[in-house]
């Protein structure tokens, strides 16, 4: 995943910022037209929460292991 993101960011460096912003706002406009304001806000909020949980919790294997130990009984699945 890290390699994929680094390649994606390398490709995005060659693209002008206006194109990226236009794509983001076009996507938000389509979501607003299809789902409405509050459903779109809900989707964006949970997407951001998922990104931050993935970035901070699952970035380190020991943090992920501790997280699984809190949810699942230790030793049962390992």
Secondary structure, 3 states (H helix, E strand, C coil): CHHHHHHHHHHHHCCCHHHHHHHHHHHHHHHHHHHCHHHHHHHHHHHHHHHHHHHHCCCCHHHHHHHHHHHCCCCCCC
